[in-house]
Amino acid sequence: MNLFVTQLRSEKDQAEKIRLIEQINVATGAMNDLFNALLDISKLDAGVLAPTISEFPVDQLLKRIGMTFAATAREKELRLRIISNDAWIRTDFILLERVLLNLVSNALRYTAKGGVVVGCRRRPNLLRIEVWDTGVGVPQNQQENIFREFYRLATAEQDRGHGLGLGLAIVDRLCRLLGHPIELTSAVGRGSRFAVSLPLATPRPVAQPAPAAAIDLAMGKFVVVVDDDALVLDAMGGILKSWGCSVATAKSDTDALVALAGHARQPDLIISDYRLGDGRTGFDVIERLRSSCGAHIPAFLISGDTAPERLREARASGYYLLHKPVLPMTLRSVVSQLLKDHAEHRTGPATASRKSTDRISAAVSSPAPPPQ
């Protein structure tokens, strides 16, 4: 990314500038994929992810997987077949979706021709979701290793520009967290089958919600951003303003109070860095601003610190902790969810925050919200 940025500074040709910007975007995406995967590993190892168990038709999940990977399969000229199933299952929707997203992504990555099939088999009290591919296969002596961090199969067919060797490590940890056994059957040159077993649930009628008009929850909201990094303040303030927000930025809680004195309204949302100068924390900032305004204003934290103890502290506090670098899609998901929660008048600050914390944590990595 640094090399592309250096070229961009001196480039005069407009077409080449556009190409360099696209390459910077690809490099940024790869960096964010790595950071997010490492953060997933940290959360799982720290024990801060708590499953939210519900019962739902497995077909809702299968359809989402199909929509997510349809374009990728077409680009690689592979067949992607999702076999419909009317079974209901009992598990955490979003965490199981993360498992399947990683398995299908991995299958497409290691398949050069043929395709990928996702389907289900019923067993006594269980449903097995299986992901089949016609890829390179996994040698018998490597089938345990592929669930280790940063382990990647060395194959000529593999696209070395993608894949971090963390997807299956995350799958393994999520399956253990959910208590869903995962099995691998594979033959070199013939492909692989991953199977996840989970409990069946009793089917029930599903009410079809009426279509709702799209509402931009951020538009017109007043947001306070506190961070002692001027670059972060500039970036966060800019993106929030582009969404139609009014924004006040400050390097400390004291500066934030001064900025608020110049506004005739109280904030709709507070975003604070976790660690600030003089030993202050985002907890201190949020509580001081709430106290000054006399209102329970929705708030969340941002941080570059991914240590397990930070994750535990944030979870214990009930605040959602968003890690730098912040993707605009992720930021908008968190902002929208907290504003929505506040508008619905959920009960109790700790309860409301913690209910949304786990759901946001997984939902920002998914293309759409889970079924209610």
C-alpha positions as CSV (number, residue, x, y, z in Angstrom):
1,M,0.0,0.0,0.0
2,N,2.9,2.4,0.8
3,L,4.4,1.7,-2.6
4,F,1.1,2.5,-4.4
5,V,0.6,5.7,-2.3
6,T,4.1,6.9,-3.2
7,Q,3.5,6.3,-6.9
8,L,0.1,8.1,-6.7
9,R,1.7,11.3,-5.3
10,S,3.9,11.8,-8.4
11,E,1.6,10.2,-11.1
12,K,0.2,12.7,-13.7
13,D,-1.7,10.3,-15.9
14,Q,-5.4,10.2,-14.8
15,A,-6.0,6.6,-16.0
16,E,-2.9,5.4,-14.1
17,K,-4.1,7.4,-11.0
18,I,-7.4,5.5,-11.1
19,R,-5.6,2.2,-11.4
20,L,-3.4,3.0,-8.4
21,I,-6.4,4.0,-6.3
22,E,-8.0,0.7,-7.1
23,Q,-4.8,-1.2,-6.1
24,I,-4.7,0.8,-2.8
25,N,-8.3,-0.2,-2.2
26,V,-7.4,-3.9,-2.8
27,A,-4.4,-3.6,-0.4
28,T,-6.5,-1.9,2.2
29,G,-9.1,-4.7,1.9
30,A,-6.4,-7.3,2.5
31,M,-5.1,-5.5,5.5
32,N,-8.5,-5.2,7.0
33,D,-9.3,-8.8,6.3
34,L,-6.1,-9.7,8.3
35,F,-6.9,-7.4,11.2
36,N,-10.5,-8.6,11.4
37,A,-9.5,-12.3,11.3
38,L,-6.9,-11.7,14.1
39,L,-9.5,-9.8,16.1
40,D,-11.9,-12.8,15.7
41,I,-9.2,-15.1,17.0
42,S,-8.5,-12.7,19.9
43,K,-12.2,-12.6,20.9
44,L,-12.6,-16.3,20.8
45,D,-9.4,-16.9,22.8
46,A,-10.4,-14.3,25.3
47,G,-13.8,-15.9,25.8
48,V,-15.8,-12.7,25.3
49,L,-18.1,-14.1,22.6
50,A,-21.3,-15.4,24.1
51,P,-23.7,-17.3,21.7
52,T,-27.2,-16.0,21.4
53,I,-29.2,-19.2,20.8
54,S,-32.4,-19.1,18.7
55,E,-34.5,-21.5,16.6
56,F,-34.9,-20.7,12.9
57,P,-35.3,-22.5,9.5
58,V,-31.9,-23.5,8.1
59,D,-33.1,-22.4,4.6
60,Q,-32.9,-18.7,5.6
61,L,-29.2,-19.2,6.3
62,L,-28.6,-21.2,3.2
63,K,-30.2,-18.6,0.9
64,R,-27.9,-15.9,2.4
65,I,-24.9,-18.0,1.8
66,G,-26.0,-18.5,-1.8
67,M,-26.5,-14.7,-2.4
68,T,-23.1,-13.9,-0.8
69,F,-21.0,-16.1,-3.0
70,A,-23.0,-16.2,-6.3
71,A,-20.8,-13.5,-7.9
72,T,-17.5,-15.0,-6.7
73,A,-18.5,-18.4,-8.2
74,R,-19.4,-16.7,-11.5
75,E,-16.1,-14.9,-11.7
76,K,-14.2,-18.1,-11.2
77,E,-16.6,-19.9,-13.7
78,L,-17.5,-22.4,-10.9
79,R,-21.0,-23.9,-10.2
80,L,-22.4,-23.0,-6.8
81,R,-25.4,-25.1,-5.8
82,I,-27.3,-24.5,-2.6
83,I,-29.8,-27.3,-1.8
84,S,-32.9,-26.1,-0.1
85,N,-34.0,-27.7,3.2
86,D,-37.1,-27.3,5.4
87,A,-35.5,-28.3,8.7
88,W,-35.3,-25.9,11.7
89,I,-32.2,-25.8,13.8
90,R,-31.2,-24.4,17.2
91,T,-28.0,-22.4,17.4
92,D,-26.6,-18.8,17.1
93,F,-27.6,-17.6,13.6
94,I,-24.8,-15.2,13.1
95,L,-22.0,-17.3,14.5
96,L,-23.1,-20.3,12.4
97,E,-23.3,-18.0,9.4
98,R,-19.6,-17.0,10.1
99,V,-18.7,-20.7,10.1
100,L,-20.4,-21.3,6.7
101,L,-19.1,-18.1,5.2
102,N,-15.5,-19.3,6.0
103,L,-16.1,-22.8,4.8
104,V,-17.7,-21.8,1.5
105,S,-15.1,-19.1,0.9
106,N,-12.4,-21.6,1.5
107,A,-14.0,-24.1,-0.8
108,L,-14.2,-21.6,-3.7
109,R,-10.6,-20.5,-3.1
110,Y,-9.2,-24.0,-3.4
111,T,-11.4,-25.0,-6.4
112,A,-10.2,-24.3,-9.9
113,K,-12.9,-26.2,-11.8
114,G,-16.1,-27.9,-11.1
115,G,-18.0,-26.3,-8.2
116,V,-19.2,-26.2,-4.6
117,V,-22.4,-27.7,-3.2
118,V,-23.9,-26.8,0.2
119,G,-26.6,-29.1,1.5
120,C,-28.0,-30.9,4.6
121,R,-28.5,-34.4,5.8
122,R,-30.8,-35.4,8.7
123,R,-29.6,-37.6,11.5
124,P,-31.4,-38.6,14.7
125,N,-32.1,-35.2,16.5
126,L,-29.3,-33.6,14.4
127,L,-28.9,-31.8,11.1
128,R,-25.6,-32.0,9.2
129,I,-24.8,-29.0,7.0
130,E,-22.2,-30.1,4.5
131,V,-20.0,-28.1,2.1
132,W,-18.6,-30.1,-0.8
133,D,-16.0,-29.0,-3.3
134,T,-14.2,-30.4,-6.3
135,G,-11.0,-28.7,-5.3
136,V,-7.4,-29.8,-4.7
137,G,-8.2,-31.9,-1.6
138,V,-6.3,-32.0,1.7
139,P,-3.6,-34.7,2.2
140,Q,-4.3,-37.0,5.1
141,N,-1.2,-35.8,7.0
142,Q,-2.4,-32.2,6.8
143,Q,-6.0,-32.6,7.8
144,E,-5.4,-31.6,11.4
145,N,-2.9,-28.8,10.5
146,I,-5.4,-26.9,8.4
147,F,-7.3,-25.8,11.5
148,R,-4.2,-24.1,12.9
149,E,-3.5,-20.4,12.5
150,F,-1.8,-19.2,9.3
151,Y,-1.6,-22.7,7.8
152,R,-2.3,-22.7,4.1
153,L,-2.0,-25.6,1.6
154,A,0.8,-25.2,-0.8
155,T,-0.8,-25.7,-4.2
156,A,-0.2,-24.4,-7.7
157,E,-3.9,-23.7,-8.2
158,Q,-4.3,-21.5,-5.1
159,D,-4.5,-17.8,-5.6
160,R,-1.7,-16.6,-3.5
161,G,-3.2,-13.1,-3.4
162,H,-6.0,-14.2,-1.1
163,G,-6.4,-16.3,2.0
164,L,-4.7,-15.7,5.3
165,G,-4.7,-19.2,6.8
166,L,-7.1,-18.1,9.5
167,G,-10.5,-19.0,8.2
168,L,-10.5,-22.6,9.3
169,A,-8.9,-21.7,12.7
170,I,-11.9,-19.4,13.3
171,V,-14.3,-22.2,12.1
172,D,-12.7,-24.6,14.6
173,R,-13.0,-22.2,17.5
174,L,-16.6,-21.2,16.6
175,C,-17.7,-24.8,16.3
176,R,-16.2,-25.6,19.7
177,L,-17.9,-22.5,21.2
178,L,-21.2,-23.5,19.8
179,G,-20.7,-27.2,20.6
180,H,-21.2,-28.3,17.0
181,P,-18.8,-31.0,15.9
182,I,-17.1,-30.5,12.5
183,E,-15.8,-33.3,10.3
184,L,-13.5,-33.3,7.3
185,T,-13.4,-35.9,4.6
186,S,-11.0,-35.3,1.7
187,A,-9.0,-36.9,-1.1
188,V,-6.1,-35.2,-3.0
189,G,-7.2,-34.2,-6.4
190,R,-10.9,-35.1,-5.8
191,G,-12.1,-32.4,-3.4
192,S,-13.2,-32.1,0.2
193,R,-16.3,-32.2,2.4
194,F,-16.7,-30.3,5.6
195,A,-19.7,-31.3,7.8
196,V,-21.1,-29.4,10.8
197,S,-23.6,-31.2,13.0
198,L,-26.1,-29.2,15.1
199,P,-29.4,-29.8,16.9
200,L,-32.7,-29.9,15.1
201,A,-35.6,-27.8,16.4
202,T,-39.4,-28.1,16.0
203,P,-40.6,-26.2,12.9
204,R,-43.2,-23.5,13.6
205,P,-45.1,-21.0,11.4
206,V,-43.1,-17.9,10.5
207,A,-44.9,-14.5,10.3
208,Q,-44.0,-12.6,7.2
209,P,-43.2,-9.0,8.2
210,A,-44.6,-6.2,6.1
211,P,-42.0,-4.5,4.0
212,A,-40.7,-1.4,5.7
213,A,-39.5,1.8,4.1
214,A,-35.7,2.2,4.3
215,I,-34.9,4.8,7.0
216,D,-31.5,6.5,7.3
217,L,-31.1,6.6,11.1
218,A,-27.9,8.7,11.0
219,M,-29.3,11.5,8.9
220,G,-29.7,14.7,11.0
221,K,-28.2,13.2,14.2
222,F,-25.7,15.1,16.3
223,V,-22.6,13.0,17.1
224,V,-19.7,13.8,19.4
225,V,-16.4,12.1,18.6
226,V,-13.6,12.2,21.2
227,D,-10.1,11.0,20.2
228,D,-6.6,12.3,20.9
229,D,-5.5,11.3,17.4
230,A,-6.1,14.3,15.0
231,L,-6.1,11.9,12.0
232,V,-8.9,9.8,13.5
233,L,-10.9,12.9,14.3
234,D,-10.6,14.2,10.8
235,A,-11.6,10.9,9.2
236,M,-14.4,10.1,11.6
237,G,-15.8,13.6,11.4
238,G,-15.7,13.6,7.6
239,I,-17.4,10.3,7.1
240,L,-20.2,11.1,9.6
241,K,-20.8,14.5,8.0
242,S,-21.1,12.7,4.6
243,W,-24.0,10.7,6.1
244,G,-25.8,13.9,7.0
245,C,-24.7,14.1,10.7
246,S,-23.8,17.2,12.7
247,V,-20.5,16.4,14.3
248,A,-18.5,17.9,17.2
249,T,-14.9,16.6,17.5
250,A,-12.7,16.9,20.5
251,K,-9.4,15.5,21.9
252,S,-10.7,15.1,25.5
253,D,-13.8,15.1,27.5
254,T,-13.1,18.7,28.7
255,D,-12.8,19.9,25.0
256,A,-16.0,18.0,24.2
257,L,-17.9,19.9,26.9
258,V,-16.6,23.2,25.5
259,A,-17.7,22.2,22.0
260,L,-21.1,21.2,23.3
261,A,-21.6,24.6,24.9
262,G,-21.8,26.0,21.4
263,H,-24.6,23.7,20.4
264,A,-28.3,24.2,21.3
265,R,-29.0,20.5,21.4
266,Q,-27.6,17.5,23.2
267,P,-25.8,14.7,21.3
268,D,-27.6,11.8,19.9
269,L,-24.5,9.6,20.0
270,I,-21.1,9.6,21.6
271,I,-18.0,7.9,20.1
272,S,-14.9,7.8,22.2
273,D,-11.4,6.4,21.9
274,Y,-10.7,3.8,24.6
275,R,-7.4,5.3,25.8
276,L,-6.9,9.0,25.9
277,G,-4.2,11.3,27.4
278,D,-3.6,11.7,31.1
279,G,-4.8,8.2,31.9
280,R,-8.4,9.0,30.9
281,T,-10.5,6.3,29.3
282,G,-13.5,6.3,27.0
283,F,-15.5,5.1,30.0
284,D,-14.7,8.4,31.8
285,V,-15.5,10.5,28.7
286,I,-18.9,8.9,28.2
287,E,-20.0,9.1,31.8
288,R,-18.9,12.7,32.1
289,L,-20.7,13.8,29.0
290,R,-23.8,11.8,30.0
291,S,-23.8,13.4,33.4
292,S,-23.3,16.9,32.0
293,C,-26.2,16.4,29.6
294,G,-28.4,14.7,32.2
295,A,-29.3,11.9,29.7
296,H,-28.4,8.4,28.9
297,I,-26.9,9.1,25.4
298,P,-26.1,6.0,23.3
299,A,-22.3,5.5,23.1
300,F,-19.6,3.2,22.0
301,L,-15.8,2.9,22.1
302,I,-13.1,2.7,19.5
303,S,-9.6,1.4,20.0
304,G,-6.4,0.1,18.4
305,D,-5.8,-2.1,21.5
306,T,-6.9,-5.7,20.8
307,A,-5.5,-7.2,24.0
308,P,-7.9,-9.8,25.5
309,E,-8.1,-7.8,28.7
310,R,-9.4,-4.8,26.8
311,L,-12.1,-7.0,25.2
312,R,-13.1,-8.3,28.6
313,E,-13.2,-4.8,30.1
314,A,-15.4,-3.5,27.3
315,R,-17.8,-6.5,27.5
316,A,-18.1,-6.1,31.3
317,S,-18.9,-2.4,30.9
318,G,-21.7,-3.2,28.4
319,Y,-20.2,-0.9,25.7
320,Y,-19.5,-2.1,22.2
321,L,-15.8,-1.8,21.3
322,L,-15.0,-1.1,17.7
323,H,-11.4,-1.7,16.6
324,K,-9.3,0.5,14.4
325,P,-8.9,0.6,11.4
326,V,-12.6,1.3,11.2
327,L,-14.4,0.3,8.0
328,P,-17.1,2.7,7.0
329,M,-19.7,-0.2,6.6
330,T,-18.8,-1.4,10.1
331,L,-19.1,2.1,11.6
332,R,-22.4,2.7,9.9
333,S,-23.8,-0.6,11.2
334,V,-22.8,0.2,14.8
335,V,-24.1,3.8,14.6
336,S,-27.5,2.6,13.1
337,Q,-27.9,-0.2,15.6
338,L,-27.3,1.9,18.6
339,L,-29.6,4.7,17.4
340,K,-32.3,2.1,16.6
341,D,-31.9,0.5,20.1
342,H,-32.2,3.9,21.7
343,A,-35.3,4.9,19.6
344,E,-37.0,1.6,20.7
345,H,-36.5,2.6,24.4
346,R,-34.8,-0.6,25.5
347,T,-34.8,-1.2,29.2
348,G,-31.7,-0.3,31.3
349,P,-28.4,1.0,30.0
350,A,-26.3,-2.1,30.8
351,T,-29.0,-4.5,29.5
352,A,-29.6,-2.6,26.3
353,S,-25.9,-2.1,25.5
354,R,-25.0,-5.8,26.2
355,K,-27.9,-7.1,24.1
356,S,-26.8,-5.1,21.1
357,T,-23.1,-5.6,21.7
358,D,-22.9,-9.3,20.7
359,R,-25.3,-8.9,17.8
360,I,-23.4,-5.9,16.4
361,S,-20.1,-7.7,16.8
362,A,-21.1,-10.4,14.5
363,A,-23.6,-8.6,12.3
364,V,-21.1,-6.1,11.0
365,S,-19.3,-9.0,9.4
366,S,-22.5,-10.2,7.7
367,P,-24.2,-8.9,4.6
368,A,-27.6,-8.5,6.3
369,P,-29.2,-8.7,9.8
370,P,-30.3,-12.0,11.2
371,P,-34.0,-13.0,11.2
372,Q,-35.9,-11.9,14.3
